[in-house]
Amino acid sequence: MLLQGKIGDAGYAIAGLSVAVILITGVLSFDEIRDAISAPIILMSAGVIGVANALGSTGLTNLVGKTVAAVLGTNVNPFVLIFVLCILTSLLATLTGTNIGTVYVFAPLAIATCTKLGIDPRAAASAIVMAGWCGHFLPIDGMPALILGTGKYTAVEFWKFTIPQYFIRLLFLTVGALLVFPA
């Protein structure tokens, strides 16, 4: 996906060809490959790619960027903007269950907003990509649910640790993005 802009549509076939090589060389059997593919996640991610492309090609991303920039005004602090975008991205990624899909939608919106505000969008884009995987303060799925259940914690006990840790993680993520890509 990193080289999609250079490779073009042929890049979509690379994953399939890679799986074919794994099958032909006997690393995994057909049944193991079939069982390892999580169809709901693949379908959700593929659907969101189309939504993100539609947002960009119709101009909605640009419109949202202009609108948010107009609402915020011209002297918005880049740290606050990126931090809020990180919170929104991680929260929605956690609630929807599709980290990649949320990043596909939020990254172009953040880039458009930063561009309209005259802020270097690289810090926001890199922070949002990382923030998509930072919403572990809710025991909705995966490791947080496992920790909450097997540890026999109450939700309040769980949140005493995870909510401060969540905000500390996003603060450091925002600071790091702005240090690497100053606004």
C-alpha positions as CSV (number, residue, x, y, z in Angstrom):
1,M,0.0,0.0,0.0
2,L,3.0,2.3,0.6
3,L,3.9,2.1,-3.1
4,Q,0.3,2.2,-4.5
5,G,0.8,5.6,-6.0
6,K,3.8,4.4,-8.0
7,I,2.7,0.9,-8.8
8,G,-0.9,1.7,-9.7
9,D,-3.8,-0.7,-9.7
10,A,-1.4,-3.7,-10.2
11,G,-0.6,-3.2,-6.5
12,Y,-3.9,-4.7,-5.5
13,A,-2.8,-8.0,-7.0
14,I,0.4,-8.2,-4.8
15,A,-1.5,-9.6,-1.8
16,G,-3.2,-12.3,-3.9
17,L,0.1,-13.3,-5.6
18,S,1.8,-13.5,-2.1
19,V,-0.9,-15.8,-0.9
20,A,-0.5,-17.9,-4.1
21,V,3.2,-18.3,-3.4
22,I,2.5,-19.3,0.2
23,L,0.0,-21.9,-1.1
24,I,2.2,-23.3,-3.9
25,T,5.3,-23.6,-1.7
26,G,3.3,-25.5,0.9
27,V,3.9,-23.1,3.7
28,L,0.1,-23.2,4.4
29,S,-2.6,-25.5,3.0
30,F,-5.7,-24.1,1.3
31,D,-7.8,-24.8,4.4
32,E,-5.3,-22.9,6.6
33,I,-5.3,-19.9,4.3
34,R,-9.1,-19.9,4.0
35,D,-9.5,-20.2,7.8
36,A,-6.9,-17.4,8.4
37,I,-8.8,-14.9,6.3
38,S,-11.2,-12.8,8.3
39,A,-13.8,-11.9,5.7
40,P,-15.8,-9.4,7.7
41,I,-12.6,-7.3,8.4
42,I,-11.6,-7.6,4.7
43,L,-15.0,-6.5,3.5
44,M,-15.2,-3.7,6.0
45,S,-11.8,-2.4,5.0
46,A,-12.5,-2.7,1.3
47,G,-15.8,-0.9,1.7
48,V,-14.1,2.0,3.6
49,I,-11.5,2.4,1.0
50,G,-14.3,3.1,-1.5
51,V,-15.9,5.5,0.9
52,A,-12.6,7.3,1.4
53,N,-12.0,7.5,-2.3
54,A,-15.6,8.8,-2.8
55,L,-15.0,11.5,-0.2
56,G,-11.9,12.7,-1.9
57,S,-13.1,12.5,-5.5
58,T,-16.4,14.3,-4.9
59,G,-14.7,17.1,-3.0
60,L,-16.3,16.4,0.3
61,T,-13.0,16.1,2.0
62,N,-12.0,19.5,0.8
63,L,-15.3,21.0,1.8
64,V,-15.0,19.5,5.3
65,G,-11.5,20.9,5.5
66,K,-12.6,24.4,4.5
67,T,-15.5,24.3,6.9
68,V,-13.5,23.1,9.9
69,A,-10.8,25.6,9.1
70,A,-13.4,28.4,8.9
71,V,-15.0,27.4,12.3
72,L,-11.6,27.2,14.0
73,G,-10.3,30.5,12.7
74,T,-6.8,31.3,11.6
75,N,-4.9,31.2,14.9
76,V,-5.6,27.7,16.0
77,N,-2.9,25.9,18.0
78,P,-1.5,23.0,15.9
79,F,-1.1,20.9,19.0
80,V,-4.7,21.3,20.0
81,L,-5.9,20.6,16.5
82,I,-3.9,17.4,16.1
83,F,-4.7,16.2,19.7
84,V,-8.4,16.6,19.1
85,L,-8.1,14.8,15.7
86,C,-6.2,12.0,17.4
87,I,-8.9,11.7,20.1
88,L,-11.7,11.5,17.4
89,T,-9.8,9.0,15.3
90,S,-9.0,6.7,18.1
91,L,-12.4,6.9,19.7
92,L,-14.2,6.2,16.4
93,A,-11.7,3.4,15.5
94,T,-12.5,1.7,18.8
95,L,-16.3,2.1,18.5
96,T,-16.5,1.0,14.9
97,G,-14.0,-1.8,15.1
98,T,-12.2,-0.8,12.0
99,N,-8.9,1.0,12.7
100,I,-7.8,1.1,9.1
101,G,-11.2,2.3,7.9
102,T,-11.3,5.2,10.4
103,V,-7.8,6.2,9.4
104,Y,-8.7,6.2,5.7
105,V,-11.5,8.6,6.4
106,F,-9.9,10.8,9.0
107,A,-6.4,11.3,7.4
108,P,-7.6,13.1,4.3
109,L,-10.0,15.2,6.4
110,A,-7.1,16.2,8.7
111,I,-4.8,16.9,5.8
112,A,-7.4,19.1,4.1
113,T,-8.1,21.0,7.4
114,C,-4.4,21.6,8.1
115,T,-3.8,22.7,4.5
116,K,-6.6,25.2,4.7
117,L,-5.2,26.5,8.0
118,G,-1.7,26.8,6.6
119,I,-0.3,24.1,8.9
120,D,2.1,21.4,7.6
121,P,-0.3,18.4,7.4
122,R,2.5,15.7,7.8
123,A,2.3,15.9,11.6
124,A,-1.5,15.5,11.6
125,A,-1.4,12.6,9.1
126,S,1.3,10.7,10.9
127,A,-0.4,11.2,14.3
128,I,-3.8,10.1,13.0
129,V,-2.3,6.9,11.5
130,M,-0.9,6.0,14.9
131,A,-4.0,7.2,16.8
132,G,-6.1,4.7,14.9
133,W,-4.6,2.0,17.1
134,C,-4.6,3.9,20.4
135,G,-8.2,3.5,21.6
136,H,-7.6,0.8,24.2
137,F,-9.5,2.5,27.0
138,L,-12.8,0.8,26.2
139,P,-13.1,-3.0,26.7
140,I,-15.0,-3.5,23.5
141,D,-12.8,-6.1,21.8
142,G,-9.4,-7.6,21.7
143,M,-6.8,-7.3,24.5
144,P,-8.8,-4.8,26.7
145,A,-11.7,-7.2,26.8
146,L,-9.4,-10.0,27.7
147,I,-7.7,-8.1,30.4
148,L,-11.0,-6.9,31.9
149,G,-12.5,-10.4,31.8
150,T,-9.7,-12.6,32.9
151,G,-8.5,-10.1,35.5
152,K,-12.0,-9.9,37.0
153,Y,-11.8,-6.2,37.1
154,T,-14.7,-3.9,37.4
155,A,-15.1,-1.2,34.7
156,V,-14.1,1.5,37.2
157,E,-10.9,-0.4,38.1
158,F,-10.1,-0.9,34.4
159,W,-10.7,2.8,33.6
160,K,-8.6,4.0,36.5
161,F,-5.6,2.8,34.5
162,T,-6.7,2.9,30.9
163,I,-8.2,6.4,30.6
164,P,-5.1,8.2,32.0
165,Q,-2.9,5.9,29.9
166,Y,-5.0,6.7,26.8
167,F,-4.6,10.5,27.2
168,I,-0.8,10.2,28.1
169,R,-0.3,8.1,25.0
170,L,-2.1,10.6,22.7
171,L,-0.3,13.6,24.3
172,F,3.1,11.9,23.6
173,L,1.9,10.9,20.1
174,T,0.9,14.5,19.3
175,V,4.1,16.0,20.8
176,G,6.2,13.4,18.9
177,A,4.5,14.2,15.6
178,L,5.0,17.9,16.0
179,L,8.7,17.4,16.9
180,V,9.3,15.3,13.8
181,F,7.1,17.5,11.5
182,P,7.0,21.0,13.0
183,A,3.9,22.9,12.1
